[in-house]
């Protein structure tokens, strides 16, 4: 093989090692960004589902308009209340007829439905204890026929929130460890291909710090490039999620997004630098025969 061919082969091998490092770091940082996005938005996601639980207050036919108005005002004054929807039995009947496609009122000869007030609560107040207390309070009104809410769903939601919280912490720690190992492995393979260069520099009297510096700076640059690529992919992912679930208002969370982006960039640069330091240190401390 000619000298020119050897130089081309060496350059190609170096570029391939750089490419593999960038790909592995980019992939890990992208997944880290998604995990960070989920962790920071977990409270919003949990709150969204909690605020979908409604308490239905069914009113007797004898209920007067002024009584209904006073009840709605009382409910709205409760700090736990997020919003109140009043649906008259006429509106409910129209909606039901539209859904089933048949006029059940003509068949029965009367409207069996009741006026209903749907109450939605702020997420921080959504608990079995709070809703149960509110239910008892509203049922004390004589013109209230019945108050119901999906208690099994609420209990299931509270149980799952706790499980997901602990699971999220566990998988976050596990993923960080796997990410560190994967990036470190890629960089060690890259340094391995340059072990003879390291030995040559040692033989001519170069200090360890002098030998390590270009490797560390080079891989920190690769870490920065990888973080930029991963942030581009993460931004597109956030855009897609925001279009699918606009109620989460992800783009309105400026501080959270800036924090995630900073973590991704800092993590990419820092772990690349540290992994390179330990990888080069290993080969600097090896004896000549151990390099082969």
Secondary structure, DSSP 8 states (H G I E B T S, - for coil): --HHHHHHHHHHHHHHHHHHHHHHHHHHHHHHHHHHHHHHHHHHHHHHHHTT-EEEEEE-TT--HHHHHHHHHHHHHSTTEEEEEEE-HHHHHHHHHHHHSS-HHHHHSS-----EEEEEE-GGG-SHHHHHHHHHHHHTSTTEEEEEE-HHHHHHHHHHHHHHHHHHHHHHHHHHHHHHHHHHHHHHHHHHTTHHHHHHHHHTT--HHHHHHHHHHHHHHHHHHHHHHHHHHHHHHHHHHHHH-GGG-GGG-HHHHHHHHHHHHHHHHHHHHHHHHHHHHHHHHS-GGGG-
